[in-house]
C-alpha cells in the first residue's frame, strides 16, 4: 500500500483477475442448481466452468447407493481428449487438468468434476472458482438426492397400495391403472379400491387426497383403511361417505379428499352412486358410446359437513363403468366441463371390456403426459354363461 496516497498497488493484471473471480462466484450461485435434479445440476456445473475457466469439463457421480462405478451420472462438455487420463492438477497429452470433489453438506463425496484446457494451466483465482462451483454443486446434488429418495418412498408406497385393491366378487370384471404425473413430480393422493360385499355385491371406490408427496400418500392410506372398515358394515354408499367424513373430521391433521363410491348389484343390474366432491363417472355402453353420470355432489371428506345423497342407475348388458381422478381429464386453463365433454365424446370399439376401456381412454386422452397423477378403475358385470 502506498504511504503517500493510501492506495494499494496491484500487480499487473491482478485487479482484473480479482474482479473476474468475484463476478464468476456471483454467477455460479445463479447458474448452478436451478432445479433439484442430478443431471440438471451436473450440466449446469459443467456448462458454467466451460464458460468461465476451461475448454472442457466433465462431471462424474457415483451411483446413488454409493457402490462405485456403475449406473452413476456422467456428463462432459468440450473436447473429450483434453480430459482423458489425468488426475488432480495433472497433465493429459499436454493439456492441463484440474479436478475437485463434489461433497454434500453432510460431508458425503458424490463424485468429482474435472476441467481442462489445452495449455497454460489454471491461475489461483480460476482454481478458486472451480472449487467454489464444485462445493455449490455438491450441496445442490445432496438436496437433489434427498428429494429423489423422498419421491421414491412416496411413489413406492402409493404404487403398492393402488396395485393391490381388494377383490370384488367374481361376477365383476375390473381393471385399474395408476400413472404418476412424472419422474420429477411428487406423487399425490390418488387411489382406487374394490370391496366385496354380501349377496354378490361389490363396492368400487376412487379417491384423491389434496396435495402431493409422502404426506398425501400417507393420508391416502389412512382414508383407504378407514373406508374398508366402514364399508364392511354393508351400509349404502352415501352412508359410507357420511361415516367416513365423520371419522376423518375428528383428525385435524388429515388432509381433505374427494371420493366416489359405486355399489354394484349384478343380480338386480343396478349401480348406486355417491360422491364427495368427486368428478362423475362415465358409462361406456356395449356399442362403445360414452355417457357422464349426473350425480348429486356432496362436500369433500374431512369437512364434517356430511350431506351425501345416493343416485341409482340401471346397468345395461355390456355397460362398463369408468371411475377416475381429475388428472385424467383436467388441462391447464380449460374449464372442467370442456374437459369432461372430451371424455364423454369418446367412442370406443363395441364390446370393449374393462382392460380395453382403460387402455384406450388413457391413450386417447394422452394421460401419460398429464400434469397431475391419474388413477382409473373400470368395471363390468361378467356375462353369465348360457346354459
N, C-alpha and C positions, 0 to 999 in steps of 0.2 A: 504494500500500500504506500502511496506517495505521501511523505510527511508534509509536503508543501500544499498539495491540493486535497488530501484526504481521499483520493480516488485509488481504487485498486488497479494494478497493472496486470492485464490478462496476457498470457502467452498468445502468440499469433494463432487465430482460429479457435481458441478455447471458448471465448464468449459465445460464438455462433454455435459451437458444439453443445454447450450447456442449454442454450435456448432450444435447440433441436431435440435434446433429451427431454426437457420439460414438456415440450409440445407433444412428443411421442407418448409420454406417460399419460397425459390428459386424454389423448385419443384412444389409448388402449382401453381405458375404462368404458368408453362409449362404444367401441367396436368389437369387444370380446365379451361373449356371454349375453347376447341379446335374447337368446332363447335357452331354456334349460333342456338342451338336447345334446348328447355327446358329440354326434357328428357335426352339428352346427358349431359348437364351441371349438372343435378341432379345426374346422375350416376357417373360422374367424381368426383363430390364433395364427395359423399358417399364412393366411392372406395378409394379416396385419404385419407380420415380420418381413414378408417379401416386399411389401410396400415401403417399409421403414428402414430395414437394416441389411437385407440379404437378397441374394439372387434365387435362392431355393430354400424351402423349409419343409420339414416332414414331422408329423406327429404320430407317435406310436403308443397305443394304450394296451395294457394287459386286459384279458377278459374280465368281465365283471365279477367272476368268482375268484379272481386272483390266482388262477392256476398256471399263469405264464403264457408262453406262445400258444396261439390258437385263434379262435374267432374273436380277437380283440379288434379295436378300431385302428386303422392305419390310413393316413391321408398325407399326400405330398403335393406341393406346388413348386414348379420350376424344374430345371434340368435334373433328372434323377442321378446322372453321373457325378454331379457335384457332391452328392450326399453319400455315395457308396463307400463303404469300407473304412470310415473314420470314426474315432471315438471322441470323447470330450476334449475340446480345444485341439483336435488333431488335424492332420492334413490327409487329403484323399486325392491322388492323381494331381497334385499341385494345388488343389483347392483348399481353402481354409474353412474348417467346420467347427462350430460351437454347439455344444449340447447342454441342456439343462433339464432337471427332473420336473415332473408335474406332480405336485403334492397337495393333498386336500388340507382343509383347516384342521383335521384331526391327525395330520402327520402321515397319512397313508399315501404311499407313492403309487400313482396310477400308470405311469409310463414316462415318456420323455419327449422333448421337442429338440430337433436339430436344425440349425440354419447353416448355410454355406454360401460362399462367394468364390469366384474363380481365383482371385488373388487379392493380396492386400491385408488380409486379416481383419479383425474387429477391434475398434477402439474400446477404451474403458467405458465410455458413455454408451456405446452400442451394446456392449456386453451387459450393462446395467438394464438397458431397455429389454433385452431378451429375457433376463432373469425376472424382471417385473412382470412382463407379459406371461411368462410361464407360471409365476405364482398366482396371478389373477385367473388364468385359465384353470389351474388346479383347483382353486376354490369353486369356480363355476361347475367344473366336472364333478366335484364331490356333491354339490347340490343336485346336479342332474341325476346322479346315480341314486341318491336317496329318494328323489321324486319317482324315478323309474321303479324302485323297489316298492314304494307305496302303491303305485299304479298296478304293479303286478300282483300284489297281495289282494287288492280290491277286485281286480279282474278275475283272479283265480277263485276267490270266494264267490263272486257272483255267477261265474260260469258253472261252478259246482252246484250252486243252488238251483239255477234255472235248468240245468241239464237233467235233473232227476226229479221231475214232478211226481206227485202221487199217481197211482194207476187208477184210471177210471174203470167202469165196468167194461167187459169185452164187447158189449153191444155198441160201443163207440169206437170210431177210428179217429185218432188225433195226430197232430203234427205241430211241433213248436220250434222256433228259432230265436236265438238271441244274437244280435250284432252290436258290438261296441262301436262308438262313434268313430274311433280311430286310434292308432298306436300311441299318440301323444295326448289324447284326451282322457281325462279321468272318467272312469265308468260311473254310471248313475245308478238309480234305484229301480230300474225296470225289472219286472219279473212276471212269471206266469205259473199257474198251478192247476192241478186237477184233483178233485176229492171224490172218492167213491162213497155213495150214499145208499140207503136202504131201497128196496123194491126196484132195483135196476137203474136207479137214477145216478147222475154224476153232476158235480159242480165244477164249472170252468171259471177260472179266475185270471185276470191280468191286472197288474197294478204298476204304479210309478211313484216312487218316493221322490220328493222335491230335492234338488241338489245333485251333486256328483261326489265321487271319491269314496274312500273307505267308510266314512261315517254314513253315507247314504246306503251303501251296501249292507252295513251292519243293521241299520234301521229296517231295510227291506227284509232281512232275515227275521227280525222281530215281528214285523207285520205278517209274514208268511206263517210263522209259528203260531201266532195268535189266531190267524184265520183258520188254520187246521183245527185248533181246539174248539173254536166257536162253531165251525161248520159240522163238527162231529155230533153236535146236538140235533142236527137234522132240521134246523129252522129254515123257513123260506128265505130267499136271497136278501130281501130288503131288511129282514130282521137280523140276519147275519151282519149286515153292514151297521145296523144300529148298535148291536152288541160290540162289534169291533171298534166302532167310533168311541163308545163309552170307555172301553178298556184302554185304548191308546191315549185318549184325552187326559187320563189320570197321570200320564208321564209327560211333564212339561218339556223335557229334553228331546222328545221324539218329534221328528220332522213330519209335517203333513204329507198325505199321499192321496192320489186318486186311485180308484179301484172299480172294476166292472165285474159283476158276477152273473153267470148264466147257469141256471139249473135245468138240465135236460132230462126229460122223461120219455124215453123211447116207446114205452108201452102206450102212452097217450099221444105221441108225436107232438109234444109241446116243449117250449122253452120259456122259462120265466127269468126275466132280466131285472137287474137293479144296479144303479150307477151312483157312485160317489165322486162326482166331478170329473168323470172319465169320458173320453170320446166314445161315440156309439159304435157298435159292431156292424159288420156287413154280412149279409146273407148272399152267398152265391148259389143260384138255382142250378138245377141239373143241366139247363141249357147254356150255362156259363154267364148269364146275366147277373148283375150285382144290384143290391138294394141296401141302403142305410136303414137301420132300425131306429125309428124315433122313440126316445125314452125320456121319462121324467128324470132329471138330473139333480141329485142332492149335493150338499157341500162335500169337500174333500174329507177324508178320515182324519181324526185328530183334533177336530174343532169342537167336538162335544155338542154340536147343534142338532144332529140327527136329521130327520125329515126325508127319509128314503122311502120310495114307493116302488111297487112291483109293476112289471109290464109282461103280459103273457102273449105268446105268439105260437101259432100252429106251424110246425115244420112240414114242408112238402117232401115227397120222395126225392132223395139225392141232394137235398139242401146241405150246404157246408157253411158253418158259422166261422167267421174270422174276427178274433179279438186282437187288438194291437195297442201299442203305446204311441204317443204323439210323434215320436221320431220317424215313424213310417211315412207320415203324410205332411207334416209341417215343413214349410220352406220359409226362409228369412224374408220378411217384408210382404208375405202373402196372407190374405185373410183365410182363416181356418175353414170357412165354408167353401172357398175355392179349392183348398187342399182336399177336403173330404169329397167334393164333387169329382175330382180327378180319380179318386179311388172308386167311387160308385160308377164311373163311366167305363171301367174296365170290362172287357168281355173275354172270358176265358174259354178254352176248348170245352165243349159239352162233356159232362161226366167227370170232370176233374175232381179227384179226391183231395183230402187234406194236404198231403205232401205236395201234390202238383199245384194246389191253390197257393200254398205258402211260397214255394219256389218261384212261381210265375208272378205273384204280386211283388215280391222282393225285387225281382229282375225288372219288371216294367216300371216300378217307382224308383229304381236306382237306389235302393235302400243302403247299399254298401258304401255310398258316399254321403249318407245323411249326416247332418250336423249334430244329431243327438242319438243316444242309444235307441235301439229298436228291439222290441220284443213282440212276437206274434204267436198266436195259438189258434189252430184251426181244428174243427171237429165236425164229424158227420155220423149220423146214426147208421150203424152197419146193416146192410141188407140181409134179411133173413133168407137162408137157402130155401128154394122152392122144393116142396116135398115131391 
